[in-house]
Amino acid sequence: MTTLYNPLINGFHPDPSVVEVGGVYYLATSTFEYLPGIPIHRSTDFETWELIGHVATRPGQLGVEDVPTGGGAWAPTIRHHDGVFHLVITDAMGRGMLHFTADDAAGPWSDGDLLSKVDGTGTIEGIDPDIAWDAGGTCYITFSGLQLTGALDPNQPAHLGIQQVRVDLGTHRALEEPRSLWSGTGLMFPEAPHLYEIDGAWYLMIAEGGTERGHSISIARSDAPEGPFDGAPGNPLVSARSTPRPIQNTGHGDLVLGPGGQWLCVLLGVRPRSGTRAFSALGRETFVTPVSWHDGWPAIAPVERNPRPGTRVEIAFTPDEPLDAEWVGIRRLPTDVADLGSRPGALVLHADGTTPSDPRPVFVGRRQEHLNNSVTVRVDVSDGVGGLVVRYDEGFHLEIEAGGGAVTARAALGGLLQEWSAPLAGGVADLHLDSVTPGAGWRMVSTSDVFRLAFTPVGGARAELAEVDGRFLSSEVAESFTGRVIGVYAVEGDVAVTSWTAEGDDD
């Protein structure tokens, strides 16, 4: 029997889409401004998942170099048709709505073709595209009609509901003007449409209510892919709003027939903590839950918490092996800044004048995967200044920085800045960034976690520099679509990182 772990994929992995091909499952998620973009995980049993590659691994596939924070790769749909993998996505405030193809989901993927309007001018305006084919081979792109360009108020863009066009994939041009489909029960932000033909009927599943606490999934049915669609009597099928469930914000789902013939829904959610479950440290993660069918309608079970065992990752750097696929950069690829050859046994970062407060810092990092998490890196800053940082974006991050004869812990939180410093003899030190459950001294456990920033000089004892409330690096406070990413950076000269150790659990 399949064990459904939740989270299914730990850490910042929102907007999941899944497809089954020959008994193998392939899952894609959003990456926003991070590169490489759009990770692809693979599984044969829905329990063990392997990161096999990314869609966007080359310059130009995603135009995220200058997107504002929160822009970039939004909400992929992955499908398989006539022996080819297809993935559609919106590169929000970047290239636009894109279509990628690959013979192997591990890659390489195509450069990405822009899905243009019927007149061939510009991209189809919308987000969260889905791709589906009818029996005659007609291709349908169904999407959420959020208008991101030309909005008078960027915080209140126009929304045209769920829309659809037929597309010629030979020219990547719409064959018609967008038409409106069923847009849910009336809740805000109808989005994340997925269109399925199941047992001769067409189903349109969407998310609505916004990707926060009101998030939900609803579904409608029709005899044809173009509609008209009738909503299910039990909508919304799933929502955690106003419930005590430990997994909140559940929505943005995709259906798949899982191992043993069990229907499943992969969807996003968050794991909030605090006395009022107000702060989600890791942002939106991928979860899974069973689906049953009754009278031609699916019923989606509430998402149950079932975390995996804790992990420990130790990384030694070598010029003989590239960085593994878990490493990401911010608006540029890790290979653009990670030098593994100039000093064997070290990852060297060459500063270019940027800092973690800049949109494109000299930075490589990995997602925080566990609620309780500790990272230690050994750095040699004899020729530079840099350190270890945990970030949501350039406005919300904590760092512990070494160089110039000192170690400085720094909290940059929405325009507020605080620093704590201590002298450092020599150029080598271990830097520590620990996320821990709040102790008894925290009123009502009124936060998600507590960060401890510390360092250990060579041959010396660990020195604690600061303790910072973790709520400031939560999706609710940062108002972020992403999640925590922890990495190393350089701000002056050359910084050599000689080891990386991360361990954590979700108890």
Phi, psi and omega in degrees: 000140182287131172270121180266103177279144175220119007294150174287315173235114185289151174080186185302090176215077183269171171058052186289145170225142187223147175219146177253131178224112177059037180082006178244139183253137180235129187234131180242147179221168182280153178228351177055239185271003182272149176228148358297156188256145172065079179293148175242117175258149183232144178209151172252349184229000182067010176251307181261124182240138180240131174283111186258350180163188178226157176286311185260099182239359183233150176303139175096339179295320172239135179267066184259000187302328183236015180290148175293162179304131183093349175275189178099217191282104182251122159056080177283157163237126178250133179217170179228128185212128179052043175081007184234139171279136177237141175221127175244147185199157170257123170272085191294128181062017175240241183284329183118205182278125191235153176235122178246151175224157177200147173283332180232130182298338177288347180101175004285150176262160179295172181289344180094117179259135179287129175275110189260165178292171184299330179272003178080003181258114175075173184276154169302128186272109179167179183228172172055051183290148172242151177233133181209158180232144172270181185295335179274000178092001177293132182262130179245129170253115179249134190209169176268127188276046174285126183262104185270340181258142176076010180288133178294323177238110183299340178274351178223065179290157178292149179226123184259012179078192180282129183233168183208145171221150166277141186231140171269108182287350173288323179252350184058038179240139175297144180265002183196167172287149180300141175243152182275139174248191175296132185241026172098202187265003180108359177286164185288159174053062169297126188203183175053047180288143170224133185248128184228145166255117183229119178053042174085354178249154177256131181243136176244108179257134181224165168257151174206166180096359183084154186277016178259215187295338180273006185299144181202170176236133175229163185216152177223165186225149180210168173273351184218154181295339181268358181091192005287151184253141175247131182288150178293145180294339183260015180297146354286147182290325179211138172195140179261002184299141178060028177238163177273013185297141182289341177255118182247176178061027184290127181176191179053067187253165176220136182267146175205147174277111188273188180303141178072013179081013179273122174291140182226155172236119169270141186203166178267161176192175177228160178245083184283151174227169179117172182301330179246018181048053189262343191230123182254102189296318190265000181076203186274126182243171179265131179234173179215150179208150181292154178233135174238160183240137181218120178054038177082008179236142176278150172238126184256124181289151173302149182283126180260138177286128177206075186291153175283167174298161177296165182227159172224127181238120176243128184237126172248133186268143181212145176290348183277346181226134176289166173300143179289172190288351180284343182284139179227158172240171183254108181062013170202157184287149177305324180295344177287338185234342185270114179256109180261357188256334187286337178220096181307133181091007181218151167262116183255132176249130180256114184296148177232018179096353178271165177228174176298349177272359179264157182294331183230069182287163169282098193207139165224139185207182181222151180294141168286122188258343187233150178294323172256121194209137177227133176234132175232131175234146171259127182237148171245111182247030178301331183241021182186188178226131178179188182177215187240134184222145168244131188223150160260318175197188184290347178263345182227104179200155174239141181216155171234118194239136180239153176136155179066027178082015182210160168240132183233125169269139187220136175242114176248108191227094175059040179097349175265141184225131175221143183226150175225131186230157175212151179290152177230119176271124182088177186251004183241135178203156169267130178253136186239134176226106187244132173252117187231158176294137180301145178275185185295340182286351180270122184301124176056020188049060191271031178207173179283317183189180178232134175265133172247124181250123187211171175213158176231113176289157179302125179077005183245190180259154178298135180240120179277130181255322185202155172231122189235137178298123184287347182301333183290342173249059174234161183294331181288319181283314179286348184048059189243148173274351187262227181188184182287132173233129183249132182202182179251154186210165176227139177240340176215142174059219181243133178242124180255124177255119186257348176200155178220126176228127177228134176215150181189173176207177184237027178290000000 
